[in-house]
Amino acid sequence: MDNWSTYELGTVVDFASGSSFPTKYQNSLNEKFDFYKVSDMNDIRNQKYMETATNTVSEDIVKKLNCKVHPENTIILPKVGAALMTNKRRILTKPSVFDNNIMGLMAKKGLNNQYLFYFLQIIDLRKYAQIGAVPSINKSILSAIPIEVPNRYNEQQKIAEVLSSIDELIEKTEQIITQTEKVKKGLHQHLLRRGIGHKRFQSTSIGEIPTEWELVRLGDLFNNASIKKSSHLQVLTVTQNQGVIPRDDFNMNIKYNKNSLDTYKKVQKGNFIISLRSFQGGLEMSNYEGIVSPAYTVLEKKADIDEEFFKHFFKSFWFIEQLKSSTIGIRDGKQIAFNDFKLIKVGLPSLKEQVEIAKRLKTVEQKIRLENNKKEKLYSMKQGLMQQLFTGKIRVPVDDEEVMTT
């Protein structure tokens, strides 16, 4: 590539080691220096730049522990343990200290530090880790990694600016998602407990509900469906993150005896399923026709109700708490009995109000889904651009400038 050079990383980067951090000096706040641990890199506020720490230390403690204070713009990454496999990279925003499970890197003169930060994102450290009881990397391993660098400093800077602009879009999108999630939570709490436009409320055994609502048991609304001998239908899997999906679409190899499929329960579109983890994440509604393991409880409606309303209701915080209180002592692997489920009391709006509540909640969910799709596309765009930009396959226009020297 014209005007590009290849170096070993160790020739263009200064490495920095962390410091030990005895427990008795931890958990202090509002001291002079942030003291970062690997866990701080997981904080949602520390996406690219380290903005907040769970520990701080005074200048006296820094001297007592013989810690090194690392300058602003130091790039940090986990160097040991499972955290190494997450490939996280962060940048210090002020002089700070970090522990000895973290490694620091700073670009030498002639190498743009932001360029280095983004270059490190395309390096999968899992490929370089020393695999043992605890995976790890060290300075020697990183030093030997080749890095291709534009000789012109302003070309490095331009590449970093392009990628930084995408990061800003991703961050703004994440902020929209976070805010919309808060709106959704507020709507859940209000609409599913107090409805739309009600002025009068009645006291019941489950708390206040609108006077126009009816207090019913779930057994009045749902049957325990147990239709079998439907082995010609697709096998479904119940998940917390993806809901009810065809087992063939699930990215895990779940073994089952095909000779036992006649014992599986039939599921129709709009049915709800009580899974082994429903006491954690609520019930799942199926958008598919198929069959599920007989270990699951399949619910079919027997009253004139809106499935979309109950899709939201069965995921609400209030309902999950009710489910927990009805299944005291339950643990993973133990089923929630229909006999317990059917006794739970709920406030039931009119069918018309159920439909309107579901419509409003669906609108918010669609907004979250669209923003998540946007974020995924931005991530994909960024990954593709990094591969192109750091190999010179895509060049950014720059003015002539003094070349890099090392």
N, C-alpha and C positions, 0 to 999 in steps of 0.2 A: 504494500500500500504506500502511495506517495506521501511523504512527510509524516510517516508514522514510524515508531520504533518499538521494539519488544525488549522488556527488561524482566529480570527476576524481581518479584515484589519486594524482597528484602533490600534491594539497592535504591528504591525510591520511597521507602516507608520507614518511619521510626516506630518501633514496637514499645509498648508499655505494659508492665505487669501490675496486677492488683495487690491489695494489702489484706492481711488477716484482720478479721473483725470479731473479736471475742464477744460473746453473748451479753456480758455485763455492760458493754458500752452501747448496745443497741436500744432502739425504741425511744431515742431522744429526738425532740423536734425543735425547730426554730434556732438551731445552732448555725454557725457560719458556713459550713460545707455540707452539701448533700453527700451521703455515703450510699452508693448504689449497690444493690445486690441483683442477681439475675432475675429474681421475681419482679423487680421494678420494671423490667423490660416488657412485662405482660400487661402493665397498667394501660388502660385504654387511652389515657392522657399522654402516654409516651409512645406515639406512633412512629415518628421519625426522630424527633428531638426529645431528649430527656427533660421533661418539664417539672416532674414531681418525684419525690423520694419518700420512702417510709421511714428512713433513718437519716439523721444529721449528726455531725460531730463538731465540737469546738476546735479552735486552733490548738489549744492545750492538749486535747486528746490526739489530734493529728501528730503532734510532736512526741507524745508519750508512746504511741503505737508505731512511730517511725513510718507513717503513711506518706505516700507520694500524692501530692495534689496535681491532678491532670488538667491541662488547659482546656478552655472552651474550644469546641469543634473537634475534640478527640472522638474518633469513631470507636465504639465499643461493641463487643460480641461475646456470647458465651463460649467458653473454651473447654468445658468439661461436662459430662453427664448428659441426661436426656435433653436438656435445654440446647446443647450444641446442635442437636438434630433438627431444631426448629428454624435454623438459619436466620436468626434475628440479627439486625444491624441497627444501631442507634447512634445519635450524635449528642455530645454534651453541649449544653447551652451556657455553661458557666464553669469556672474552676471547681472541680469535684473530685471525690475519692470513690474508688470502686473496689470490690472485694476480689480475692484471688481466684474466683471462678470465672472472672471476666478478663479479656485481653483488650488492650487499646492499640489503635493505629493512628498515626498522623502522617500526612503527606509531607515529603521533603520539598524544598524549594524547587519550583519548576513543575510540580504535579498539583493539579487542582484538587482540593480536599473533597469537594462535592463529587467530582469525577471519580475519585477513589471510592467514595461511599456507594455510588451506584454500580461501579465495577464489582465491588464485593458482593452485591446482591445477585450477580449471575454466577457466583462461585458457590457450588453446592459442597459445603464443608463435610457433609456426610461421606463424600467420596474420599476425603483426605484424613478422616478421623482414624486414630489408632483404636481399633476395636478390642475391647477386653471386658472385664467386669464393669468398667466405667469408660465409655468412649471419651477421647480427648484429642486435642490438637495442641501444637506448640509453635514457638517462633520459627524453628527450623523448617517445619512442614510448610508454614505459610510463606516463608522467605523464598522458597523454591518455585512458587506458583508464578507462571509467566503472565505479564500484564502488557497489553498493547496500548500504546499511548500516542495521541497526536503530538507531533513535535511543537506545534503552535499552541501556546497556553490558552489563547482565546477560543480555539476550537474545542479544547477540553471543557472550558467554561460554558460554551454554547450547548454542548451535549448534555451537561449537567442541568442547564436551564430548561431544556426541552423536557427532560424527565421530571424535573422538579415541578413544572407546570402541570403535568399529569398527576403527580402526587397531591398537588393542591386541589385538583378536581376530585380526586378520590376522598380527600379529607372532608371537603364540603359535602360530598354525597353521604359520607358516613355521619356527618352532623345532622343532615336531613333525616336519615334513617333513625338515628337516636331520638330526635325530637318527635318524629312521627310515631315511634314506639311508645313514647310517653303519652302522646295523644290517644293512642289506641288503648293503653292501660287505663287512662282516665275514663274513656268512653265505656270500656268493659265494666268498670266499677259502677258507673252511673246508669247506663242503659239496662244492664242485666239485673240491676237491683231496684232501680227507681223508675225505669221506663221513660216514656216521652211525654212531657207536658203535664204530668199529674200534679195535682194540688193537694189531694187528700190521701192520707196513708193510714193503714191499719196495723196494729201491733199483733204479731203472730209468734209462734214458737221458734221461727227462724229469723226474727227481727221484723223491722218495718217493711211493708210492701205496699204498693198502691192499692187503694180501696177497690178499684175495678179489677184487680188481679184475683185469681183463685188460688187458694193454697191446696196443692195436690201432692200425692206421693208419686214417685217415678214409676212405680208399679201400675199406676192408673194410665200411664202413657206408653209404656213399652212392654213387649212380651220377650221372653227368653226363647229365641228361635233356635231350633236344633234339627233342621232338615239335613239329612245325610244322603248317601248314595248318589253323589253328584260328581263323581271322579272325572267326568268328561270336561269339567270346568278348570280354568287355570288356578294354580295354587297362589294364594296371597300371603304376604308377610306384613305384620303390624309393627311399625316403627314409630318412635317419638318425633324424629326430625322430619321424616318424609310422609308420615301418615300410613295409610294402607296402600301398598303397592304390589304389583305382580312379583312373585319371588324371583322370576328370571331377570327382573330389573334391579334386584338388590345386589350390591357389589360385595356380597359375602357368600361363601359356599356353604349353604345350610343343607346338611344331609337329612334325608327323610326316607322312610320306607314307602315306595310307590304302591306296594301291595296293600297299604293301610288307608289309601285315599278314600275308600268308601265310608270310612268312619269320620272323615272330615266334615265340618259343618258348612252348609251353603251360606254364602253372603250375597245379598242383593245391593244394588246401588241405593245409597241412602241409609243403609243399616249402620249401626254403631257397634264397636267392638271393645269389650273390656279386656285389656291385656294384662300381663304380669306386672307392668309398670304404670298402670293407670293411676295409682295412688300418688305418683310423682308428676305425671304430665297430662292427666285427664284422659278422656275417651277419644277414640279416633273414628271418624266417619269414612265409610268406603265410597269411592267414586267408581268402583269396579264390581262386576259380578265375578264370583269365584268361590273358592273354598278355603277354609282356614283350619288349623289344627283344632282338635276337640278340646284342647286346653283353654281355648278362648271362649268367652261368652258373647254371643251375637244377639244384638237387640234390634227388634223391628217395632216400628210404631204401631200402636193400636188405637190411637186417638187422632183427631184432626189437628196436627201440629206441623210446624215448619222445620224441616231437618236442618236448614241452614242456621236457624236461630239456635238450635240445640248444639250444632257444631261449635258455635262460639261459647255457648253456656257451659258445655262440658270441658272447655279449656280454661274457664274462668278460675281465678284464685279462690273465690268463695266456694265453688263446687268442689275443687280439689281438696280444700280444707274439710268440707263435709264428708268427702269420700274417706279421707284419712281418719276422721273421728268415728266413722262407721266400720273401720277395719283396723282397730287398734291392735298392734303387735304384728302387723303384716310385714313381710320382708320379701326381697326378690325371690321368685320361684314359687310363691304361694298365691293362689288365685283369689280374686275378690268374688265372693259368692253373690249370685243374683238375688238371693233371699235378703242379703244386707242392702244391696243396691236399691231394691224396689221399695224399701221403707223410707228412703231419703225424701224429705219434704222440700218442695220448691214452689216459688211464686210463678204462676202461669199467666202471661198476658193473653189478650185476645189474639186470634190468628193474624188479624190485620196488623196488630202492633208487633207481633213476632217478625213478620215479613219486613216491616219498616226498620226494626232494630237490626236485623241481619243485613239489610241493604246498606245501612250506614256503616256498620263494622266492616263489611266487605269492601266498601270504598276506601277505607283507611288501609286495609290489608293490601289492596291492589297498588296503592301508592308505595307501600313498603316494598312490595314485590318488584315494581318498576325500578325503584331506586337501587335495590339489590342487583337487579339485572344490569343496570347502568354501571354499578361499581365493578361487577365481574368483567364487563366489557373493557372498562378502563384498565383493570389489572392485566387482562389479556393483551391489550394494546401496548401497555408498558413493557411487559415481558418480551413481546415481539420486537419492539423498538430497541430494547437494550441489546438483544442479540445482534441486531443489524448495526446499531451505532458503535458498539464496542469491537466490531470486526471491520469497521470501515466500509461496509456494504452500502450504508446510507451515510452520506457526508452532509454536514451542516455548513452553509456558506459563512465564511469569516474573512476579515481583512488580514493582510500579512502582518506578522508580528514576530518579535524575537522568539527563537525556537527554544525548546526545553533543553536544559543542560543538567547533567547529573555528575 
